[in-house]
Every structure is written in C-alpha cells, then in structure tokens.
Amino acid sequence: MVNQRGKEQVFMSLVVYCDKFDDNIKAKLVNYYNILNENFTEIEFIIVNDSEINITDQLESDMKSTVINMSAKTGLELSLKAGIDFCIGDVVLIINSLDYNLDLGIITRCYNELANGFDIISLSPSDIKISSKAFYKLMHISGLKHELYTEIATIITRRAINVLNKFKHSTFYRKAMYGSLGYKHKWLFCEITSFNTEEIPTKINNAFNYILTYSTFGTKISIFISLLCLTISILLGGYSLGMKLFYDQIFSGWASIMVFMSFGFSGIFAILTIMCKYFEILVNNTLLRSQYKISSIDNHS
C-alpha cells in the first residue's frame, strides 16, 4: 500500500553486516539509509559491526540508526542473527555485506514479490562459483530438500522471522532453514558479483558444520562405515568358523580366537550404528552453546 507521499506504508527494518573498513563505507551506509527513508513510512536502520572500526563515525548526524558491536569476530550468520533478533520491523531487509551495491530497483523488485504471496525473497548473483555449486549439491544430496544458492540479500516478513527464531541451532544457517518455516520462499537472480566475506579456513569449517547440522550426511556416512565393518566382521567370523570345522591343518587356537574377535567386533559395530542415530537425535534437540555475544549497542540519532 502506497500513501499520498509515494511511500510504502510499512515498517521496514534494514539489517546490514559490516566486517571490514573501506573508503566508501560511509557513502554506502548513507545510500541505503536514504533509499529506505525515501520509500517507506517507518524505517529502522541496524548495522551489525563485526570489525574493530567505529561505525558510528561513518554515520551522518541525521541518520537514526542502531549499531550492534560484536564482542569478538563472530562471522556472517550469527552476527546477522543478532541483528534479526534486535529488529522490530514488519518487513526486514537483510544485506550480507556492504560490498554489494544494491540500488532501489533491485530492492523494489524483491519487495514487490511479497505481494505475490511470498514471505521470504532471497537475492542471488546469476553467476555462482563452482565450489559453491558443489557444496549446495552435496547439501541437497545429503537430505536437504530445498535448493540453495549464494545469498547476498533477503527480504523476510515478521511472521517468518517469528518462526525462524524458534530454531535453537547453535550453528545458524538461515537459507538452509527457510525451507522448514512453512512459508513460501523464492529466489531472485541479478547481475551482481558475489564477494567472499570469510577466510578459506573459516568457510571450510562452516561448510562442515552446516553439512552435519542441516543434512543427514554425517549420520549416513557413520552408519555406512559401521555396517560395512559389521559385514566384514561377520564374513571373517564365518570364514574362521568354516576353517575350524572343515580344516585340520591350522594353528591350534587360531580359529577360536578369530571367531571370538570377529563376532565381538560385530557387536561393537552394531552398537556404534545405533549410537550414531542416538547422537543425531541428541544434537538436534540440544542447544550446545550461546549463539553470539554482543559487547555494546549504540543508538545514533
């Protein structure tokens, strides 16, 4: 709905992630603030500072905004989780990095999709890296039913956020959770270059955590290895028993020891298979640790 002044009558929150300084950071923040202020009746501007710079110094005096300073290097997902938890808007625009120069046309395109019955609109670059495609394919094969792409920004409604906040995973991965919220989700693609906001060791560690948390890959591999070892142990036990029953020219006690060890290990591997499933259930139902820590919140007006 648009009022007489041409503004959308909606409370729009912007949550933007900042993890490094560049010469254009002030201009980018001012640009996003002006886009929201000129097109929505009520706005909330939240900057999640995951760096050591003072973001407040980069804001204009008339920019009403909130800066959430993380106490330590937290990473993209959990830092944005802090911003999402803090915002109160009816609709929330989440921007993964200030490196992305999103103009009014792209933001409006995403926002207008809400009128088509969608609650979550994710923006992705048209050209996705091969490594990212391989990771998303592995996630899909490993049990994640909905498709994943590289995400640079998201528009999400308040009711979808309320459901998202009910998830208590210590490993927070928004786009893997969107398909489980019960609300319609759509991917839009644009000609924007994606940037790597994380170091390679961090990306590898996060990828491993995401696969174990949001897919059945870890359980399937563990059960497969346990069943394979169980099968080998049973076959060795059968071979040793056959040697003992049908062959006389073997070392005394060898067959008995092999039978005992084979069936003993068979029992161990069978128990490990069951334990793998129990561990999966325990991990999915237990909050392991605090998700993030905030050092301070600065209100700028």
N, C-alpha and C positions, 0 to 999 in steps of 0.2 A: 504494500500500500504506500502511495506517494502523497505527501501533503502539498499544500499550495506553494510551498517554497521549493518544491522539487526534491525534497529529501525523503528517504525511506523512513517510515515510522516504525523503527525497530531499534532496540538497544543492542548495538554491535560492540563486541569486545575484540580487540586485536592482541594476540599473544605472539611476540616475536623473540626468537632466540639469538643471542649475541655471545660469541665466544672468542672474538679477537677484534683488534682495532685496525681500521683502515682510514685513509684520509677522507673518504666520502661518507663516513658513518653518520655524521650529523645531517647531511643532506638527505640521506635515505630515511632516517627517522622522521624528519620534517615532512618528507614526501608522503609517507604512509599516514602520518597524523592528519595531514591536510586532506587526503583522499577520504578518510573516514569522516572527518569533521564537516566536509562539504557535501556529503551524500547520505548521512544518517542523522536522525534527530538526536539520539543519545549515543555516546561512544565511551569506551573505556580502553585506554592505551597502556598495555603492560609489556615491559621489557624484562626478559629473564637474562640476567648478566652472569654468564659462566666464565668470565675472564677476570683479569686483575685490574682492568681500567675502570675509571669512574665514569659511568654512563651519564650521570646527572649533568656533568659538564658539557655533554653533547646535545643537550635539550635546549630549545628556545624557552624564553621566560614565560610565554603564554601557553605552553604545551602542558595540559593537565595529564599527568601520566604517573604510573607506578613502576618503580624499578625493584625487581626482586634479585638480590645479590646472593648467589650460592656460596656456601661456606667453603667449598672445595670444588675442584674440577669434577663435575657430575655427569656430563655428557648430554647429548641432544634429548633423548627420550624422557629421562627423569627430570631434566630442567624444564622442559615443556609441560610435564605433568604438574610441576609446582605452579606454573602459570595458569594452567587449566583449572587447578583446584582453587586458585585465588579469584579468578574472574567470575563475574555475575551476569554477564550479558545474555540476552535471549538467543543470540547467534554469535558464534565465536569464530574468528578468522585466525588460524594458526600458521605462521610463516617459519619455516625451518631454519632459515639463515638470511642475514642481511645481504648476502652475496646475490640473492635473487632479486631482480628489479621487476617487480610486478606492477603493472600500470592499472589504471581504472578499468580499462576494457576487460582485462583478464579477471580482475576481482568481481566485476559486474557479471561476467559470464558465469562464474562459479555461483554467485549469489542467486542469480535468476533460476538456477536449476532447483532450488529449494521449492519454488512454486510448482514444480512438476512432481512433487511427492517424495523427493529425496531428503534425507536428514543429514547425510554425510557426502560431501563433494571433495574428492581428492584430486589435486593437480599434479600431473607428472610430465616430465620432459618427453618429447617424442622419441628422442634418441637415448636409449638406456644402455649402459655399459654391459658388455658381455659377462663380466664377473657377477654383476647384479642379477642379470637374467638367469644365470646358472644357480645362484643362491635361491631365487624365488621359485625356480623349477624344483629344486630339491625340497623346499618347504611344501610345495604342492604335492609332490610325490609322497612325502612323509606324513601326509594326513591332513594338511590344511586345505579346506575345500575351496575357499575363495581365492581369486587371483591377486597377486601382489605386483606392484610396480614401484619404481623410485618415486618417492613423495617429496614435493617441495613446499606445498601449502595445502591446507584443509579448511573447509568451512563446515561447521557442525552445529546442530541445534542443541538447545539446552536439554531437551528430553533425552537425546542420545548421550550427552555428557553425563547426565544423572545415572544412566545405566553403566556407562564406561567407568564411573567412579566406584561402582560396586565391586569391580575386579580388584583383587588384592595381590596380584603377582608382584614379587619383588623385582622381576625382570619385566619392565614395562615396554611394550611394543605396540603402539596404537594401531597401525594399519593391519596387524595380524588379529587384533581384537574387534575391529569394525564389523567383520562378518558374523560375530557372535552376539551383537547387540539387539538384533531383531528389527532394525530399521534399514531402509533402503540406502544403499551405498553406490555411488557412481564415480568412475574415473574419467577425468578430462585430460586431454593431452595438448601441449603447446610447444612452440619452438623456443625453449629456454634451455640453456646449458646447465647441467647439474654439477654441483661442486662437492668435493669431498671435505666434509666438516670434521672428520675424525681421522686420527692416525691409523696406519695399517694394523699394528698390533691390537689397537682398541676395536677396530672393525672386525678382526678375526675373532676376538674374544666375545664380542657382542653377537656375532653370527652364530657361534657355537651355543651361546646361552639361549638365543631365540629358537634355534632348532630343537633344543632339548625341552624348552618350556612350552612352545606352541605347536609342536608336532609330536608324532609318536615314533620319530626316528630312533631316539635313544633306546626306547623300550624294545622296538622291533629288532635292533641290532643285538642288544643284550640277550633277548630270548633266542634269537637265531644262533648266536655263538653257544649259548648254554645247551640248546637242543642238539647242535652239531657235536659238541663234546659228549653229551649224553649218548648219542647214537654211536660214536666211536668207542666209548667205554663199553657199551653193550656188545658191540661186534667183537671187541677184544676179549671180553668175558666169554662169549660163545666160542671163539676160537680156542681160548685156553682150556675151556671145559672139554671141547672136542679132542684136543691134544691129550688131555688126561685120560679120556675114556677109550680112545682108539689107537694111541701110540704108546709103546712101552719104552722106547729108547729116548727118553728125555731126562733131564736132570731131576733128581729127587726133590720134591717140594716146589719146583718152579711153577707147575701148572696151578697148584693150590694158591700160591701167592698171587699169581696173575689174576685168577678168578676172583679172589678176595678184593684185590685192588681195583679191578675193573668195575665190579658191582658196587664197591664202596664209593668210587668216584661218580658212578652213575647216580647214586642217591644224592651226592653233593650237588651235581649239576642240575638235577631235578629241583632241589630246594632253591638253588640260585635263580632258576627260571621263575618260580613262584615269587621269590623275593623281589625280582625286578618289577613285577606288576605291583606289588605292595608299595615299593619305593615310589613308583609313579603316582599312585593314589595319595601317598603322604605328601609328596612335593606339591601336587595340585591343590591340596587342601590346607597347607601350612604357610603362613607368612614368615619368610625366612629372616628378614631384617627390615630396618627402616628404609623407605624408598629414597628419600632425599633429605638434605639438611640445608636450611636457609640461615645465612649469617645476619641479614638485615633486609628491611623493606623500606624504601624511600618513596614518599609521596611528593611529586613535583607539581606545583601549580602556580 
